[in-house]
Amino acid sequence: MRSVPIPVDASKLAITCVKAARPRVLNRDTGEIKTDKDGNTVYEVTVSVEDELGRIELVKIGITGEPPIKAGDAVNAVGLLGYVWEMAGRWGISYRASALLPAREAADA
Protein backbone atom coordinates (compact mmCIF):
# COMPACT_ATOMS: atom_id res chain seq x y z
CA MET A 1 0.00 0.00 0.00
CA ARG A 2 1.41 3.38 -1.00
CA SER A 3 0.83 6.35 1.27
CA VAL A 4 -0.55 9.60 -0.14
CA PRO A 5 1.39 12.68 1.04
CA ILE A 6 -0.53 15.17 3.16
CA PRO A 7 0.71 18.80 3.10
CA VAL A 8 1.45 20.18 6.57
CA ASP A 9 0.86 23.89 7.26
CA ALA A 10 4.07 24.68 9.14
CA SER A 11 3.28 28.41 9.37
CA LYS A 12 1.61 27.95 12.76
CA LEU A 13 4.33 25.69 14.16
CA ALA A 14 7.52 26.57 16.03
CA ILE A 15 10.12 24.07 14.80
CA THR A 16 13.52 23.77 16.49
CA CYS A 17 16.38 21.46 15.50
CA VAL A 18 17.32 19.32 18.51
CA LYS A 19 19.73 16.90 16.82
CA ALA A 20 21.90 17.63 13.80
CA ALA A 21 21.19 15.98 10.45
CA ARG A 22 22.60 12.54 9.84
CA PRO A 23 22.28 10.10 6.94
CA ARG A 24 19.29 7.79 7.32
CA VAL A 25 20.38 4.19 7.79
CA LEU A 26 18.22 1.59 6.01
CA ASN A 27 19.95 -1.48 7.39
CA ARG A 28 21.85 -1.31 10.69
CA ASP A 29 23.57 -4.64 10.04
CA THR A 30 25.07 -3.59 6.70
CA GLY A 31 25.20 0.18 7.29
CA GLU A 32 23.27 0.77 4.06
CA ILE A 33 22.33 4.47 3.72
CA LYS A 34 19.01 5.53 2.19
CA THR A 35 19.16 7.40 -1.10
CA ASP A 36 16.48 9.09 -3.20
CA LYS A 37 15.58 8.11 -6.76
CA ASP A 38 18.48 10.23 -8.07
CA GLY A 39 21.05 8.58 -5.79
CA ASN A 40 21.32 11.51 -3.33
CA THR A 41 21.73 10.74 0.37
CA VAL A 42 18.58 11.14 2.47
CA TYR A 43 19.19 12.76 5.85
CA GLU A 44 16.99 12.78 8.92
CA VAL A 45 16.77 15.66 11.36
CA THR A 46 15.22 15.40 14.81
CA VAL A 47 13.18 18.49 15.64
CA SER A 48 10.79 19.65 18.34
CA VAL A 49 7.50 20.91 16.98
CA GLU A 50 5.33 23.22 19.08
CA ASP A 51 1.81 24.06 17.97
CA GLU A 52 -0.17 27.21 18.78
CA LEU A 53 -1.61 25.56 21.92
CA GLY A 54 1.87 24.90 23.33
CA ARG A 55 1.86 21.13 22.70
CA ILE A 56 5.33 19.84 21.83
CA GLU A 57 6.37 16.67 19.99
CA LEU A 58 9.72 15.33 18.85
CA VAL A 59 9.67 14.20 15.22
CA LYS A 60 12.18 13.23 12.56
CA ILE A 61 12.01 14.95 9.20
CA GLY A 62 13.60 13.38 6.13
CA ILE A 63 15.30 15.56 3.54
CA THR A 64 17.48 15.00 0.50
CA GLY A 65 20.93 16.48 1.06
CA GLU A 66 22.40 17.80 4.29
CA PRO A 67 20.48 20.90 5.46
CA PRO A 68 22.33 24.03 6.67
CA ILE A 69 21.00 23.80 10.24
CA LYS A 70 22.40 22.78 13.61
CA ALA A 71 21.01 21.87 17.03
CA GLY A 72 19.30 24.87 18.61
CA ASP A 73 18.35 26.55 15.33
CA ALA A 74 14.77 27.68 14.78
CA VAL A 75 13.81 26.01 11.50
CA ASN A 76 11.54 26.74 8.56
CA ALA A 77 10.31 23.45 7.04
CA VAL A 78 9.67 24.17 3.36
CA GLY A 79 7.26 21.83 1.55
CA LEU A 80 6.59 19.73 4.66
CA LEU A 81 4.59 16.57 3.92
CA GLY A 82 3.25 13.87 6.22
CA TYR A 83 2.91 10.24 5.15
CA VAL A 84 0.67 7.90 7.18
CA TRP A 85 2.09 4.37 7.27
CA GLU A 86 0.93 1.03 8.63
CA MET A 87 2.94 -2.13 9.15
CA ALA A 88 2.09 -5.29 11.10
CA GLY A 89 -0.77 -3.62 12.97
CA ARG A 90 1.28 -0.54 13.89
CA TRP A 91 0.96 2.86 12.27
CA GLY A 92 2.54 6.27 12.37
CA ILE A 93 3.34 9.37 10.37
CA SER A 94 6.65 10.00 8.67
CA TYR A 95 7.63 13.50 7.59
CA ARG A 96 9.57 14.78 4.61
CA ALA A 97 10.49 18.34 3.59
CA SER A 98 11.90 19.78 0.38
CA ALA A 99 14.15 22.08 2.48
CA LEU A 100 14.97 22.77 6.12
CA LEU A 101 16.35 26.28 6.52
CA PRO A 102 17.37 28.34 9.54
CA ALA A 103 14.31 30.53 10.26
CA ARG A 104 16.36 33.73 10.02
CA GLU A 105 17.52 32.83 6.47
CA ALA A 106 14.01 31.89 5.38
CA ALA A 107 12.74 35.28 6.63
CA ASP A 108 15.45 37.07 4.65
CA ALA A 109 14.67 35.16 1.43
Residue, then its C-alpha position, 0 to 999 in steps of 0.5 A: m500500500r502506497s501512502v498519499p502525502i498530506p501537506v502540513d501547514a508549518s506556518k503555525l508551528a515553532i520548529t527547532c532542531v534538537k539533533a543535527a542531520r545525519p544520513r538515514v540508515l536503512n539497514r543497521d547490520t550492513g550500514e546501508i544508507k538511504t538514497d532518493k531516486d536520483g542517488n542523493t543521500v537522504y538525511e533525517v533531522t530530529v526536531s521539536v514541533e510546538d503548535e499554537l496551543g503549546r503542545i510539543e512533539l519530537v519528530k524526525i524529518g527526512i530531507t534530500g541532502e544535508p540541510p544548513i542547520k544545527a542543534g538549537d536553530a529555529v527552523n523553517a520546514v519548506g514543503l513539509l509533507g506527512y505520510v501515514w504508514e501502517m505495518a504489522g498492525r502498527w501505524g505512524i506518520s513519517y515526515r519529509a520536507s523539500a528544504l529545512l532552513p534556519a528561520r532567520e535565512a528563510a525570513d530574509a529570502 
